[in-house]
């Protein structure tokens, strides 16, 4: 649950800052994939971003922990993230 809270806080920080209130569609897609998609699909989305290989491995390790939560709980978290994104994109 702490990981999901971290994602929520990062989403809030990125969407609701004074500098840019619009969220990047890639961030929205990655957040959805992180919470709801299966690991192979999320990995393919993650690989579209240039990052060092250890970053991919550590993100996938966190994804493994998130996937241990029930799908319904992950979907509830995503609904909150989506509501925040919608509010920030108004």
C-alpha distance (Angstrom), angle and dihedral (degrees) to the residues before:
residue distance angle dihedral
X1 . . .
X2 3.82 . .
X3 3.81 89.3 .
X4 3.77 92.2 53.7
X5 3.78 90.4 48.4
X6 3.80 89.1 52.8
X7 3.81 90.1 52.5
X8 3.78 89.8 49.3
X9 3.81 92.2 51.2
X10 3.80 92.8 47.9
X11 3.80 89.9 49.7
X12 3.78 90.5 50.7
X13 3.79 91.8 48.6
X14 3.79 94.1 48.2
X15 3.77 98.0 43.0
X16 3.73 102.4 39.5
X17 3.77 102.5 41.7
X18 3.80 117.5 121.5
X19 3.80 91.9 -122.0
X20 3.79 96.2 63.0
X21 3.77 125.1 -1.1
X22 3.82 95.1 -179.6
X23 3.78 116.8 91.9
X24 3.75 121.7 -134.8
X25 3.82 112.2 -113.2
X26 3.81 88.9 -133.4
X27 3.82 89.9 58.7
X28 3.79 90.9 49.9
X29 3.80 91.1 49.1
X30 3.80 92.5 47.9
X31 3.82 92.7 48.6
X32 3.81 90.7 50.4
X33 3.79 92.1 47.1
X34 3.80 91.9 45.9
X35 3.79 92.0 55.4
X36 3.79 104.2 31.6
X37 3.81 113.2 19.7
X38 3.78 128.6 85.6
X39 3.80 117.2 -102.3
X40 3.84 98.7 -102.9
X41 3.80 92.4 51.3
X42 3.80 92.6 45.8
X43 3.82 90.1 48.4
X44 3.81 91.2 54.9
X45 3.83 90.4 50.5
X46 3.79 90.8 47.0
X47 3.81 92.0 51.9
X48 3.82 89.8 63.1
X49 3.82 87.7 74.6
X50 3.80 118.2 75.0
X51 3.80 107.8 -121.8
X52 3.79 138.3 137.8
X53 3.80 115.4 -84.2
X54 3.84 93.4 -112.6
X55 3.81 88.5 59.2
X56 3.80 90.4 57.2
X57 3.80 91.7 48.7
X58 3.79 94.1 48.7
X59 3.81 91.9 47.2
X60 3.79 90.4 51.0
X61 3.81 89.4 49.8
X62 3.81 89.3 54.9
X63 3.82 89.5 46.0
X64 3.81 88.2 55.6
X65 3.82 89.4 55.7
X66 3.80 92.6 47.2
X67 3.81 91.0 49.4
X68 3.80 88.8 59.5
X69 3.82 88.3 69.5
X70 3.78 115.7 86.7
X71 3.79 115.9 -91.5
X72 3.80 91.1 -120.4
X73 3.82 91.4 56.0
X74 3.80 91.3 47.1
X75 3.79 89.5 49.8
X76 3.82 91.2 50.9
X77 3.81 89.4 52.7
X78 3.79 90.4 48.7
X79 3.82 90.5 50.5
X80 3.81 89.1 56.1
X81 3.81 91.6 47.5
X82 3.80 90.3 48.3
X83 3.82 91.6 50.1
X84 3.80 90.2 51.7
X85 3.80 91.7 48.6
X86 3.80 90.9 49.1
X87 3.80 90.7 50.0
X88 3.80 92.0 48.7
X89 3.80 92.6 47.8
X90 3.81 94.0 54.6
